[in-house]
Amino acid sequence: MKHVIFTFIISIFCISIPTLSQQKDIFSSQAEIIYDKAPVPIKRIEPKYPESMLKDSWEMNVYLKVFVDIDGNVASAKIEKLDGSSPNELQGDQEVAAAKKEFQEAASTAVKQWKFAPAQMQGKPVAVWVTIPFRFKLYTGKTAPEKETESIKTTIENILKGIDITQAKKYINPESYLVYGKYYESLYGVLNGEHKNIKLMEGPESKEMFSHLTLSDDGTNAWIFLKTQIKRSGQTRFHTVILIKTKNGDWQIKHWQVSF
């Protein structure tokens, strides 16, 4: 069973809002720019594991430097770093180079189809370079991250449907918070009904339209991305739920962001 795992990391150093001409310079130089609102992926295409790599069970980490323009489009994707391995000890330099090329092309083809809500600085969209690592890894049976985080995924679905809220609280980190539009509140407080203006729960007929899991390389953090639809209104919402793994191996919800 094959999986592709990805996260994205944004680094910034400049402190002024660039003009369009300066943003072109950022594109050509790969300079980095500060922002006060990060670019948010609103459309993701998962890379396809190259079938030609299956016979030697290749696993590869592909780090792409991606330019997200002011419209949220991926204008360019360049390789930043590539490392991987195969159990086949007879792989020569040519085989390694061919494998790296296959995985790089798979990641680049996918990320160029991504769409972002662009980064912003002082309310204005800005173009930025972001680093997106893709991890092509082969999993079997219950070692897959989907199996490992199955219970917490069910907990998230139950919260959205308004089911077993009391039971769900044991999966929430005490310091967890919820970002809901312009609101920033304790997730516990929201589930306790302390913030009537925040409608996290969508009702029992909430429909999941898209779901994707990202696991960190060390296996201690995970991100679940959801797109849901509220049946009564037809409204779609995007959820980014950050998870942490406790010392006893259980998963907890640390942070939750809702955009709509």
VMD Tcl script that draws the C-alpha trace (Angstrom):
set ca {
  {0.00 0.00 0.00}
  {1.59 3.29 -1.05}
  {1.20 6.72 0.44}
  {2.49 10.20 -0.24}
  {2.95 12.43 2.77}
  {3.47 16.15 2.52}
  {3.81 19.29 4.63}
  {4.71 22.79 3.64}
  {7.12 25.18 5.34}
  {7.35 28.90 4.73}
  {10.44 30.91 5.63}
  {10.55 34.71 5.58}
  {13.06 37.44 6.23}
  {12.14 40.72 4.49}
  {9.93 43.29 6.24}
  {8.38 45.49 3.53}
  {5.51 44.90 1.11}
  {7.00 44.49 -2.38}
  {5.67 46.17 -5.49}
  {4.69 43.97 -8.46}
  {8.10 44.68 -9.98}
  {9.83 43.64 -6.76}
  {7.73 40.47 -6.60}
  {9.06 39.53 -10.03}
  {12.54 39.93 -8.56}
  {11.51 37.62 -5.72}
  {10.49 35.04 -8.32}
  {13.80 35.24 -10.19}
  {16.01 35.32 -7.10}
  {14.00 32.98 -4.85}
  {14.25 35.64 -2.11}
  {11.93 35.28 0.85}
  {9.38 37.79 2.13}
  {7.59 38.38 5.41}
  {3.83 38.05 5.72}
  {1.22 38.34 8.43}
  {-1.13 35.79 6.90}
  {0.27 32.57 5.50}
  {-0.77 31.13 2.15}
  {-3.37 28.41 2.69}
  {-3.74 25.45 0.30}
  {-7.36 25.27 -0.88}
  {-6.83 22.67 -3.58}
  {-4.34 19.80 -3.35}
  {-3.49 17.12 -5.86}
  {-1.70 14.15 -4.33}
  {1.34 12.95 -6.29}
  {1.15 9.50 -7.82}
  {3.77 7.02 -6.72}
  {5.77 6.13 -9.88}
  {4.82 2.56 -10.79}
  {8.27 1.92 -12.22}
  {9.72 2.38 -8.73}
  {7.57 -0.29 -7.07}
  {9.67 -3.28 -8.12}
  {12.65 -2.02 -6.10}
  {10.46 -0.59 -3.27}
  {11.93 2.90 -3.56}
  {11.07 5.47 -0.89}
  {11.92 9.11 -1.52}
  {11.76 12.53 0.17}
  {11.28 15.31 -2.37}
  {11.63 18.92 -1.17}
  {10.22 21.40 -3.68}
  {10.72 25.16 -3.59}
  {7.37 26.47 -4.85}
  {6.51 30.02 -5.92}
  {2.93 30.98 -4.96}
  {1.94 34.18 -6.79}
  {-0.50 36.88 -5.65}
  {-3.40 34.98 -7.25}
  {-2.58 31.82 -5.27}
  {-1.31 29.91 -8.29}
  {1.88 27.85 -8.34}
  {4.00 29.66 -10.90}
  {7.12 27.55 -10.48}
  {8.41 24.48 -8.66}
  {12.14 23.84 -8.27}
  {13.94 20.99 -6.59}
  {15.53 21.97 -3.29}
  {16.56 18.60 -1.90}
  {16.09 14.93 -2.75}
  {16.98 11.86 -0.75}
  {15.78 8.28 -0.79}
  {16.65 4.63 -0.66}
  {15.81 1.18 -1.92}
  {16.28 -2.21 -0.21}
  {17.99 -3.35 -3.41}
  {21.68 -2.91 -2.59}
  {22.67 -3.34 -6.25}
  {21.38 0.10 -7.24}
  {24.06 2.03 -9.14}
  {24.44 5.76 -9.73}
  {22.33 5.62 -12.89}
  {19.48 3.81 -11.12}
  {19.57 6.30 -8.25}
  {19.52 9.27 -10.63}
  {16.62 7.76 -12.59}
  {14.65 7.17 -9.38}
  {15.18 10.74 -8.19}
  {14.02 12.08 -11.54}
  {10.84 9.97 -11.44}
  {9.87 11.12 -7.95}
  {10.76 14.75 -8.66}
  {8.52 14.76 -11.74}
  {5.67 13.11 -9.83}
  {5.82 15.74 -7.06}
  {6.22 18.67 -9.48}
  {3.33 17.56 -11.69}
  {1.03 17.40 -8.68}
  {2.06 20.61 -6.90}
  {1.67 22.73 -10.05}
  {-2.05 21.92 -9.87}
  {-2.37 23.19 -6.29}
  {-4.30 26.36 -5.54}
  {-3.68 28.63 -2.54}
  {-5.36 31.51 -0.80}
  {-2.33 33.80 -1.30}
  {-0.13 35.06 1.49}
  {-0.96 38.55 2.76}
  {0.91 41.41 4.34}
  {-1.13 44.26 5.82}
  {-4.19 43.11 3.92}
  {-2.47 42.91 0.53}
  {-1.64 39.68 -1.32}
  {2.06 38.96 -1.67}
  {3.98 36.37 -3.65}
  {6.14 33.96 -1.63}
  {8.43 31.01 -2.04}
  {7.39 28.02 0.09}
  {9.09 24.71 0.70}
  {6.83 21.67 0.38}
  {8.31 18.29 1.32}
  {6.68 15.22 -0.24}
  {7.45 11.87 1.32}
  {6.89 8.87 -0.92}
  {6.75 5.91 1.46}
  {5.46 2.37 1.22}
  {3.28 1.16 4.08}
  {1.76 -2.23 4.72}
  {-1.12 -3.27 6.92}
  {-1.65 -1.43 10.19}
  {1.57 0.55 9.97}
  {-0.15 2.97 7.58}
  {-0.78 6.40 9.15}
  {-4.48 6.15 8.29}
  {-4.78 3.10 10.55}
  {-2.77 4.69 13.32}
  {-4.95 7.82 13.45}
  {-8.27 6.12 12.71}
  {-9.82 6.79 16.14}
  {-8.94 10.49 16.17}
  {-10.36 10.88 12.65}
  {-13.63 9.36 13.91}
  {-13.55 11.77 16.87}
  {-13.24 14.76 14.51}
  {-16.16 13.50 12.43}
  {-18.27 13.04 15.58}
  {-17.50 16.57 16.77}
  {-18.64 18.00 13.43}
  {-21.82 15.92 13.57}
  {-22.43 16.84 17.23}
  {-22.15 13.22 18.40}
  {-20.47 12.01 21.63}
  {-19.04 15.45 22.43}
  {-18.29 14.51 26.05}
  {-16.41 11.40 24.92}
  {-14.54 13.43 22.33}
  {-13.04 15.78 24.91}
  {-10.55 13.17 26.11}
  {-8.89 13.41 22.69}
  {-8.36 17.17 23.02}
  {-5.17 18.69 24.38}
  {-6.03 21.01 27.32}
  {-4.20 23.90 25.63}
  {-5.84 23.41 22.24}
  {-7.42 26.35 20.46}
  {-9.83 26.90 17.59}
  {-9.36 29.46 14.82}
  {-12.80 30.10 13.34}
  {-12.80 32.94 10.84}
  {-11.80 36.00 12.87}
  {-12.24 34.21 16.22}
  {-9.49 32.57 18.26}
  {-10.86 30.61 21.22}
  {-10.26 27.61 23.46}
  {-11.50 24.45 21.73}
  {-12.74 23.18 25.09}
  {-14.72 26.39 25.56}
  {-16.32 26.09 22.14}
  {-17.39 22.49 22.77}
  {-18.78 23.55 26.17}
  {-21.02 26.08 24.41}
  {-19.25 29.13 25.83}
  {-19.07 30.90 22.45}
  {-22.53 31.02 20.85}
  {-21.24 32.89 17.79}
  {-19.00 29.98 16.80}
  {-20.77 27.13 15.01}
  {-18.13 24.40 14.79}
  {-20.65 21.56 14.82}
  {-22.35 21.10 11.45}
  {-25.07 18.62 12.38}
  {-25.59 14.87 11.87}
  {-25.98 15.24 8.10}
  {-22.63 16.99 7.61}
  {-21.00 15.57 4.48}
  {-17.28 14.94 4.06}
  {-16.24 15.91 0.53}
  {-12.48 15.55 0.85}
  {-10.03 14.19 3.42}
  {-6.24 13.98 3.52}
  {-3.77 12.98 6.21}
  {-0.21 14.27 6.53}
  {2.21 12.65 9.00}
  {5.49 14.22 10.14}
  {8.71 12.33 9.41}
  {9.22 11.46 13.08}
  {5.60 10.26 13.45}
  {4.80 12.54 16.41}
  {2.66 15.11 14.61}
  {-0.07 14.84 12.01}
  {-2.37 17.11 10.05}
  {-5.84 16.20 8.87}
  {-7.33 18.31 6.08}
  {-11.09 18.11 5.55}
  {-13.55 19.71 3.19}
  {-17.12 19.40 4.44}
  {-20.55 20.52 3.33}
  {-23.41 21.56 5.62}
  {-26.52 20.01 4.12}
  {-29.06 22.53 5.35}
  {-27.24 25.51 3.83}
  {-25.02 23.91 1.20}
  {-22.05 25.83 2.64}
  {-18.63 24.22 2.24}
  {-15.91 24.60 4.86}
  {-12.24 23.68 5.09}
  {-10.79 22.22 8.30}
  {-7.12 21.89 9.21}
  {-6.70 19.85 12.38}
  {-3.25 19.55 13.96}
  {-2.62 16.41 16.01}
  {0.10 15.46 18.48}
  {1.08 12.00 19.68}
  {1.25 11.58 23.45}
  {3.93 9.62 25.31}
  {1.57 6.66 25.67}
  {0.99 6.54 21.90}
  {-2.45 8.16 21.77}
  {-3.32 11.02 19.45}
  {-4.77 14.34 20.64}
  {-6.21 17.35 18.84}
  {-3.88 20.27 19.46}
  {-5.23 22.99 17.16}
  {-8.15 23.31 14.75}
  {-8.67 25.91 12.04}
  {-11.88 26.44 10.05}
  {-12.10 28.52 6.89}
  {-15.13 29.16 4.73}
}
mol new
graphics top color blue
foreach p $ca { graphics top sphere $p radius 0.5 }
foreach p [lrange $ca 0 end-1] q [lrange $ca 1 end] { graphics top cylinder $p $q radius 0.2 }
display resetview
